Amino acid sequence: MSTHLHRSGLVAIVGRPNVGKSTLLNRFVGAKVSITSRRPQTTRHRIAGIVTEADAQIVFVDTPGFQTAHGGRLNRLMNRTVTDSIEGVDVVLFVVEALRFGPDDRKVLALLPKVVPVILVINKVDRIDDKNSLLPHIAELSAMFDFAAVVPVSAAKGAQIRTLLDAIKPHLPEGEALYGEEEITDRSERFLAAELVREKLFRLLGEELPYAATVIVEKFEIEGTLRRIHAAIVVDKPGHKAIVIGKGGEKLKEIATQARLDMEKLFGGKVFLEVWVKVKGGWADDLKALRNLGYE
């Protein structure tokens, strides 16, 4: 009879916007289950990524960056997602950027639980030429909170990810796996499809497009290995619609093409994707609209 212990549990990934939480989650899982872009607040929902190994199953919960700059209803809902996600987890990863720690990081630090192990993850160390400069930074942060461990990583390059996984495992409770061995996320393909379109929207338009834009999948059909997906990009004003469509429809076509290629890679089959744009004024402050779009 084997005496080998199996552990499983929930691990929340928290931090201010743009520290690389979603990139870290995708690196753990080995697939794009959480979208990324240079724009803050790209992640708007709680998304789980599942890592299954012989001795443990770790369910990582990616959360929106805690938002302090905007006070609209959407941002309040996202901030509630952050605080709710910290409750009931077994470990918290507090992600910060190497050699940067400002007021927004301090606000997230103040939310960290005192009764759950918190691991400080210092991301983007690949951008630091002199690695010795990290030592006083680590000492300063360690004096602010009783961290269970401190692990410098590069989520983008994959450096120290194994070390971080090994630092998490001892803090997980003994137990059976929560998900099947082949599962990598708790989100549906329909949800992931909408997120991939939204990622391309932000990546290709950048600051041209105001924050009030989202994506809803209106039809998702599977025929064998083919997926037929119809998605609407929802914007706040008619002028925003013109920005998304672009001259001669070229920008919308580029968004759809890049999203489709990522979907085919993630879903492992051909995708027919149709994307259009519609205007719904004030949706980001309309509770009913937010519920319809999956934010509540």
C-alpha positions as CSV (number, residue, x, y, z in Angstrom):
1,M,0.0,0.0,0.0
2,S,1.4,3.4,-1.0
3,T,2.0,6.0,1.7
4,H,2.6,8.7,-0.9
5,L,0.5,11.8,0.0
6,H,-1.7,13.5,-2.6
7,R,-2.5,17.2,-2.1
8,S,-5.0,19.4,-3.7
9,G,-6.3,22.9,-3.2
10,L,-7.1,26.4,-4.3
11,V,-4.4,29.1,-4.9
12,A,-5.5,32.7,-5.5
13,I,-3.2,34.9,-7.7
14,V,-3.6,38.5,-6.7
15,G,-1.8,41.8,-7.4
16,R,-2.3,45.2,-8.9
17,P,-3.1,45.5,-12.7
18,N,-0.3,44.6,-15.1
19,V,2.0,42.7,-12.9
20,G,1.6,39.5,-15.0
21,K,-1.0,37.5,-13.1
22,S,-2.6,36.1,-16.3
23,T,0.7,35.4,-17.9
24,L,1.7,33.5,-14.8
25,L,-1.5,31.4,-14.8
26,N,-1.1,30.5,-18.5
27,R,2.5,29.5,-17.8
28,F,1.4,27.2,-15.0
29,V,-1.3,25.6,-17.2
30,G,0.7,25.5,-20.5
31,A,-2.2,27.0,-22.4
32,K,-4.0,30.3,-22.8
33,V,-6.9,30.2,-20.4
34,S,-6.6,33.8,-19.2
35,I,-6.2,36.6,-21.7
36,T,-3.4,39.1,-21.6
37,S,-2.6,42.6,-23.0
38,R,-0.5,45.6,-22.0
39,R,-3.7,47.4,-20.9
40,P,-4.5,47.3,-17.2
41,Q,-7.7,45.5,-16.2
42,T,-7.7,43.1,-19.2
43,T,-8.8,40.3,-16.8
44,R,-12.4,41.0,-15.6
45,H,-13.5,37.6,-14.3
46,R,-12.4,35.0,-11.9
47,I,-10.7,32.3,-14.0
48,A,-9.3,29.0,-12.7
49,G,-6.4,27.2,-14.3
50,I,-5.8,23.6,-13.2
51,V,-2.4,22.0,-12.9
52,T,-2.4,18.2,-12.3
53,E,0.8,16.4,-11.3
54,A,1.4,12.9,-9.8
55,D,1.4,14.2,-6.2
56,A,-0.9,17.2,-6.4
57,Q,-3.6,19.1,-8.2
58,I,-3.3,22.9,-7.9
59,V,-6.3,25.0,-8.9
60,F,-5.0,28.5,-9.6
61,V,-7.6,31.3,-9.4
62,D,-6.6,34.3,-11.6
63,T,-8.3,37.5,-10.5
64,P,-8.7,41.0,-11.9
65,G,-6.1,43.5,-10.8
66,F,-7.4,45.4,-7.9
67,Q,-8.6,48.7,-9.4
68,T,-8.1,52.0,-7.6
69,A,-8.2,54.4,-10.6
70,H,-11.9,54.0,-11.6
71,G,-15.0,53.8,-9.5
72,G,-17.7,52.6,-11.9
73,R,-20.0,49.7,-11.3
74,L,-17.9,47.3,-13.4
75,N,-14.7,48.1,-11.5
76,R,-16.6,47.7,-8.1
77,L,-17.8,44.3,-9.3
78,M,-14.2,43.3,-10.3
79,N,-12.8,44.5,-6.9
80,R,-15.4,42.3,-5.2
81,T,-14.3,39.4,-7.3
82,V,-10.7,39.9,-6.0
83,T,-11.8,40.0,-2.3
84,D,-14.2,37.1,-2.7
85,S,-11.5,35.0,-4.4
86,I,-9.1,35.3,-1.5
87,E,-11.7,33.8,0.9
88,G,-11.7,30.0,1.0
89,V,-8.4,29.4,-0.7
90,D,-5.5,27.4,0.7
91,V,-2.6,29.6,-0.6
92,V,-2.4,33.2,-1.9
93,L,0.2,34.3,-4.5
94,F,0.9,38.0,-4.1
95,V,2.4,39.0,-7.4
96,V,4.5,42.2,-7.7
97,E,6.9,43.6,-10.3
98,A,10.6,43.4,-9.8
99,L,12.0,46.6,-8.2
100,R,8.6,48.3,-8.3
101,F,6.3,48.6,-5.3
102,G,3.9,51.5,-5.2
103,P,0.6,52.7,-3.5
104,D,-1.5,50.3,-5.6
105,D,0.6,47.3,-4.5
106,R,0.2,48.5,-0.8
107,K,-3.6,48.5,-1.2
108,V,-3.5,44.8,-2.3
109,L,-1.0,44.0,0.5
110,A,-3.6,45.4,3.0
111,L,-6.2,42.8,1.7
112,L,-3.9,39.8,2.2
113,P,-5.2,37.3,4.8
114,K,-3.2,36.6,7.9
115,V,-4.4,33.0,8.4
116,V,-3.6,31.7,4.9
117,P,0.0,31.1,3.6
118,V,0.9,34.0,1.3
119,I,3.8,33.5,-1.1
120,L,5.4,36.7,-2.5
121,V,6.0,36.2,-6.3
122,I,8.4,38.8,-7.7
123,N,7.7,38.8,-11.5
124,K,9.5,40.2,-14.5
125,V,13.0,39.5,-13.1
126,D,14.2,38.9,-16.7
127,R,14.1,42.7,-17.1
128,I,16.6,43.2,-14.3
129,D,20.3,43.2,-15.4
130,D,21.8,43.2,-11.9
131,K,20.0,40.4,-10.1
132,N,21.8,41.4,-6.8
133,S,19.7,44.5,-6.8
134,L,16.7,42.3,-6.0
135,L,18.1,41.4,-2.5
136,P,17.4,44.7,-0.8
137,H,14.0,44.8,-2.6
138,I,13.2,41.3,-1.2
139,A,14.3,42.4,2.3
140,E,12.2,45.5,2.2
141,L,9.0,43.6,1.1
142,S,9.6,40.8,3.6
143,A,9.6,43.3,6.4
144,M,6.1,44.4,5.5
145,F,4.4,40.9,5.8
146,D,5.1,37.5,7.1
147,F,5.4,35.7,3.7
148,A,5.5,31.9,3.7
149,A,8.1,32.1,0.9
150,V,9.5,34.6,-1.6
151,V,10.1,33.4,-5.2
152,P,11.5,35.6,-8.0
153,V,10.2,34.5,-11.4
154,S,9.8,35.4,-15.0
155,A,6.3,34.4,-16.1
156,A,7.0,35.5,-19.7
157,K,10.2,33.4,-19.9
158,G,9.1,30.5,-17.7
159,A,12.0,31.0,-15.2
160,Q,11.6,29.6,-11.7
161,I,8.1,28.3,-12.4
162,R,9.0,24.8,-11.1
163,T,10.5,26.4,-8.0
164,L,7.2,28.3,-7.4
165,L,5.1,25.1,-7.8
166,D,7.3,23.3,-5.4
167,A,6.9,26.1,-2.9
168,I,3.1,25.9,-3.1
169,K,2.6,22.2,-2.7
170,P,3.6,21.8,1.0
171,H,0.9,24.3,2.0
172,L,-2.0,22.4,0.3
173,P,-4.2,20.1,2.3
174,E,-4.1,16.4,1.7
175,G,-6.9,15.3,-0.6
176,E,-8.1,13.9,-3.8
177,A,-8.1,15.8,-7.1
178,L,-10.9,18.3,-7.5
179,Y,-11.0,18.0,-11.3
180,G,-10.3,15.4,-14.0
181,E,-6.7,14.8,-15.1
182,E,-7.3,16.4,-18.5
183,E,-9.1,19.5,-17.4
184,I,-7.2,22.7,-17.5
185,T,-9.8,25.3,-16.6
186,D,-13.3,25.6,-15.0
187,R,-14.5,27.9,-17.7
188,S,-16.5,26.8,-20.8
189,E,-15.2,27.0,-24.4
190,R,-17.9,29.6,-25.0
191,F,-16.5,31.8,-22.3
192,L,-12.9,31.3,-23.5
193,A,-14.0,32.2,-27.1
194,A,-15.4,35.6,-25.9
195,E,-12.3,36.3,-23.9
196,L,-10.0,35.6,-26.9
197,V,-11.9,38.0,-29.1
198,R,-11.7,40.6,-26.3
199,E,-8.0,40.1,-26.0
200,K,-7.4,40.8,-29.7
201,L,-9.7,43.9,-29.3
202,F,-7.4,45.4,-26.7
203,R,-4.2,44.2,-28.2
204,L,-4.8,45.5,-31.7
205,L,-6.5,48.8,-30.7
206,G,-4.6,49.7,-27.5
207,E,-5.5,53.1,-26.2
208,E,-7.6,53.9,-29.3
209,L,-10.5,52.0,-27.8
210,P,-12.0,53.3,-24.5
211,Y,-12.3,50.9,-21.6
212,A,-16.0,50.4,-22.1
213,A,-15.9,47.5,-24.6
214,T,-16.7,43.8,-24.1
215,V,-17.6,40.7,-26.1
216,I,-20.6,38.4,-25.9
217,V,-20.9,35.0,-27.7
218,E,-24.4,34.9,-29.1
219,K,-24.1,31.4,-30.7
220,F,-21.7,28.5,-30.1
221,E,-22.3,25.3,-32.0
222,I,-20.1,22.2,-32.3
223,E,-20.3,20.0,-35.4
224,G,-17.8,17.2,-34.9
225,T,-14.4,18.9,-34.6
226,L,-15.8,22.2,-36.1
227,R,-17.0,25.0,-33.9
228,R,-19.3,27.7,-35.3
229,I,-19.0,30.8,-33.1
230,H,-20.9,34.1,-33.5
231,A,-19.6,36.9,-31.3
232,A,-20.7,40.5,-30.8
233,I,-18.3,43.2,-29.7
234,V,-20.3,45.6,-27.5
235,V,-19.1,49.2,-27.4
236,D,-20.5,52.3,-25.6
237,K,-20.8,54.8,-28.5
238,P,-21.2,54.8,-32.3
239,G,-17.7,56.4,-32.6
240,H,-16.2,53.4,-30.9
241,K,-17.9,51.1,-33.4
242,A,-16.1,52.9,-36.2
243,I,-12.8,52.4,-34.4
244,V,-13.3,48.7,-34.0
245,I,-14.4,48.1,-37.6
246,G,-11.6,50.2,-39.1
247,K,-11.1,51.5,-42.6
248,G,-12.8,49.1,-45.0
249,G,-13.5,46.7,-42.2
250,E,-9.8,45.8,-41.9
251,K,-9.4,46.1,-38.2
252,L,-12.4,43.9,-37.4
253,K,-11.2,41.3,-39.9
254,E,-7.7,41.3,-38.2
255,I,-9.3,40.9,-34.7
256,A,-11.5,38.0,-35.9
257,T,-8.6,36.3,-37.7
258,Q,-6.2,36.4,-34.8
259,A,-8.9,35.3,-32.3
260,R,-9.9,32.4,-34.6
261,L,-6.3,31.1,-34.8
262,D,-5.9,31.2,-31.0
263,M,-9.3,29.4,-30.6
264,E,-8.2,26.6,-33.0
265,K,-5.0,26.2,-31.1
266,L,-6.8,26.1,-27.7
267,F,-9.8,23.9,-28.8
268,G,-7.8,21.6,-31.1
269,G,-10.1,21.9,-34.1
270,K,-11.3,24.2,-36.9
271,V,-13.3,27.3,-36.0
272,F,-15.7,29.3,-38.1
273,L,-15.9,32.7,-36.4
274,E,-18.2,35.5,-37.3
275,V,-17.7,38.8,-35.4
276,W,-19.7,42.0,-35.6
277,V,-20.0,45.2,-33.5
278,K,-23.0,46.7,-31.7
279,V,-23.6,49.8,-29.6
280,K,-25.0,49.6,-26.1
281,G,-24.6,52.9,-24.3
282,G,-23.6,52.9,-20.6
283,W,-23.4,49.1,-20.3
284,A,-20.4,49.2,-17.9
285,D,-22.6,51.0,-15.3
286,D,-25.8,49.2,-16.0
287,L,-26.3,46.3,-13.5
288,K,-28.8,44.5,-15.7
289,A,-26.4,44.7,-18.7
290,L,-23.5,43.5,-16.6
291,R,-25.5,40.5,-15.4
292,N,-26.4,39.6,-19.0
293,L,-22.7,39.9,-19.9
294,G,-21.7,37.6,-17.1
295,Y,-20.2,40.1,-14.7
296,E,-22.6,39.5,-11.8
